[in-house]
Amino acid sequence: MFAVAKLPLRLKILCLGTLLLLAEKSFGLSDTVQLVFFAFGIVLIGIPHGSLDHFLYLKSRGEESQWRSMFRFLFFYLGYGLLYAVLWYLNPALSILLFILISAYHFGEMDLFELMNEGQFIHKIISTCFGLIFLGNYLLFHWPEAKVILSSFPGFELRISDHITTVYEQRFVWLTISLCFIGGFFLFYFIKNQRRNSSWVGQLLPLILLWLIVFNLPLLLGFGFYFSCWHAGLSITEIRKSLGWEHQSWLFLFKKSLPTNLAAFIMIASLLFFFYGDLNRILAILFMSIAILTAPHVQVISAIFSGKKAF
């Protein structure tokens, strides 16, 4: 236990994921257990990891917590979310595509943070490509489960289901092709920028293990682990560093994020009430809620990473 406690955070999370995978393969975790794990992860850390965005916003602009600054933050933040929510209502298909693109960039940005965090345009391209390859293959490998949830989005018709099912049958081929593509991209970039092989290979290996874990877990269990444990866990660590709160307790963070947490959960509860349906419909609405919250959240996080002002 002591040896595990001394490991870097990424390796600690991967140890947890390995135990989760072993438990699933050995005992076969029931749908109820998977749903509970997913729900608790979303509630305890998945959604809350974006609840400190107003502090990051103020820090990125070098401003104090004054009412004018907070009003500007709320205007832009809620404005982004509201516009995206309206788009969901008008064109669910386009909204889902945007959600995948935004999430790909956001996930890739955090996954590759230790490799490239200077905020250059080429880094944004690489992060987006990496995130797209991860998300695309993840959805493809879990297509039978993902198709049911996608079909439950209000107003959304999945017209290319048969084509994706055909691709699903060749998923290992597509995974190999995409990994060769992104691997060649990384190799070219790091050789061109004269990065030491030992440094970037050692940072890519945990990501390979991460993919092995989440690709071999059921959809909810895998996404719950990736989003709540890996992505949100790493994000909160970087947020604490950015705000100078590394030594503050989790209770301190909980108190600071409580107002925005409550607002986020009220919004999610309202959407669930309005679009109430079966479990797959509920999961679809939950993903839609995450998408609406992600749109402005990405703006704030990217500003912190690049050293620029948010909004």
N, C-alpha and C positions, 0 to 999 in steps of 0.2 A: 504493500500500500504506500509506503514511504517513497519507493522508487517511482511509482505512478504519480504521486503528488509533485515530484520534481520535474516531470515532463512538461514541455511547452503546451500551451492550451490546445493547439490543433491536435496534438497527439493524444491528449487526454480525451478530447471529444471522439477521436477515432477509436480509442479503447472502448468507450461507451457504445459506439456504433457496432464494433466487433462483437461485444457481449449481446447486443440486441439481435444481431444477425444469427449468432449461435443459438440464442433462445428460440428464435423463429424457426430455424432449420431443425432444431432438436425436438421442440415440443409443439410447434405449430400454434402460434398465438391466435386466439379467437378474434373474430371481427369486433367484438365488444371491447376486448383489451386494446386492440389497435386503435379503435375510435377514441377510447379514454386517453391513451397516450397522445394521440394527435390533438385532442381538445385541450388537454392540460398544457401541452407545449405551446399551443397558440395563445392560450389565455395567460400563462405565467411569464412567457418570454417572447413569443412570436410577435404579437401585437405591441406589447410594452416596449420593445426595443426601438420603436419609432416615437415613443412618447416624450423623448427629451429633445425633439427637433427644435423646439422654440429656443432652448439654451444654445444649441449649435448655431441657429440662425443669428442670434444676437452676437455670439462670439465671432462668427465669420464676418460680420459687419463692424465689429469693434464698438458695439453699442451697449448701453446699460438697459436694464429691464424697466423701461419707461412705457407709459401707456401708448405713446405714439409708435414706438418700435413694435410693441405687441400688437397694436391694431394693424400695422403694415404686414406683420407676419401672418396674422389671422386672415387678412384680406387675400393675400396671395395663396396661402396654404389651403384655405377653405375654397378659394376660387378655383385652384387646380383640381381639387377633389370634386367640386360641384360640376365643373365642365366635363370631367371624365365620367361622372355619374350620368349626366345628360346624354353623353355619347353612348353609354351602355344602353340607355333607353331607346335611342334612335337607331343605333346600328350595333347590335351585340357582336356580330362577326368581326367587324373592324376593331371593336373594343378588345376582344379576345386576342387578336393579332397584336395590337399595341401592348397589351398586358405581357404577352410573351416577349416582345422586343424590349420593353422597359425592364422586365424581370431579368432577362438575359444580360443586359448591360449591368444591372445592379448586382446580380449574383457574381458575374465575372469580375467585376470591379473588386468585390470583397475577397473572392477566392484567390485572385492574383495580386492582392495588396502587397504582399511581401516581395513580389517580383518587380512590380512596376506601379508606383504610386505618385509619380511626378505630375500626373494630370495632363500629359501631352496628348495630342489628338491620336497619334498612333497607338497609344496605350488604351484609349477609349475604343478604338477599332478592334484591337486584340481582345480586350475584355468582353466586348459584345459578341465577337465570333466564338470565343470560348464558352460564354454563357449560352449562346444559341445552340452550339453543338451539345452541351450538357442537357439543356432542357428538351431539345428536339429528340435526342436519343432516349432520354428518360421517359417522355410521353410515349414514344414509339414502343419501348420495351414493356410499358404498362398499358398498351393501347386498349385491350378489352375492358379494363377498369376505367381508364380515362374517357373512353367513348361514352360510357353511361353517364358520367358526370357532365361532360360537355353537352350532351343531348338534353340535360336538365336545365341549362341556362334559359331564363325567360326570353322568348322571342327568337331563339337561335336554332337554325336548322343546319344539321351537319350533312352537307350534300356530297362530300368527298369521302365518306366513310369507307366505301368499298375500295377506293384507291389506296387509302392508308392501310387498310387491312391487308392488301396485297404486299405493300412495303413492309408491314409488320412481319410477314413470313420470311423476309430477307433481312431482318433487323441486325443480325450479326455482321452481315456484309456491309450495311450502311454504317454501323459503328466502326468497323475497321477502316473504311474509307475516310470517315470524318476524323478519326484519330490520327491517321496518316497526314491528313491535311493540316490539322492544327499542330501536330508534332513538327512537320516541315516548316510551318510558319514560325514556331518558337525557335527552332534551330537556326533559321536564317536570321531572325531578329537578334538572337544572343551572340551569334558569331559576328554579325555586322557591328554590334555595339560592344564587342570584346568583353563580354561577361564571362566569368570563370565557370567552366562546366560544373564543377563541384557545387557551386552555390545554387544555380537554378535547377539542376537535376535533383538536389536534395529537397528543394521546395516544391517540385512537381510530384515527387513520389507520394506525399500525403494526399494529394488530389486524386491520384490514381487509386489509392486505397479507398478514398471517399466514394468514388464512382463504383468500385466493386461492391461496397456495402449497400448503397442506396439502390443500385440496379437489381440487387438480389433480394431486396425487401419488397413486400406488397406496397401498393401505391401510397396509401395513407400513412403507413408506418415509415416508409422511406422518405416521403416529403416532410412528414412531421419531424423526423430526425434531422433532415437537411436544413429545413427552414428554421426550426425552433432551436435545435442544439448547435448546429454548425454555423449557419449564417447569422442568426440573431445573437448567439453567444460571442462570436468574433466581433460583430458590430458593436455590441455593448462594451466590449473591452477597448476598442478603438475610440468609442465615444467618451468613455471615462478618461482615457489618456488626453483626448483633445480638450476636455473641460477641466483637466487637472484634478479629477476626482478619483484617482487610482486607489487612494487609501480610504475613501469613504465607504461606509457599510452599504449593504443591499437595502437596508431599511431606509437609509438616506435617499437612495435612488428611487425607492418606492414612493416616498413622500413627495419628491420632486416631480414625479411623473403621474401622480394620482389624478389631477384635474384632466389632463389630456387622455389618460387611460380611460377615465369614465366617459369622456366625450366619444372616444372611438367605439367603446362597447355599446353606448346608446345608439350610435349610428348603425352598428351591425345588428343590434336587436330590432331596430326599426325596419331594416331591410328584410330580416327573417320574418317579422310579423307580416309585412306587406306581401312577400312572395312565399308565404308558408306552403310547404308541400311535403313530399316524402324525404327520406334521408339523402338521396342523391341531389334533390332540389336544394336541400339545406346546405349540403357541401358546395354546390355550385354557387349559391348566394354568399357563402363564406369566402370562397375564392374571389368572387366579385368584390366583396368588401375589402379584402386584402389588396386587390388591384387599385381600388379607389384611393386607399391610404398610401399605396406605394408611389403613385404618380408624384405627389409633392415631396414625399420622403426622399426620393432619389435626388431631387434638386438640392436638398440640404446636405446630404451625405457627400455628394460629388463636390460641392463647394468646399467642404472641409478638407477632402482629400487633395483637391487642386490648389487650395490656398486662396480661392476667390470668394467674392461675396455671393451669398445666396439670394436668388430672385433679383 
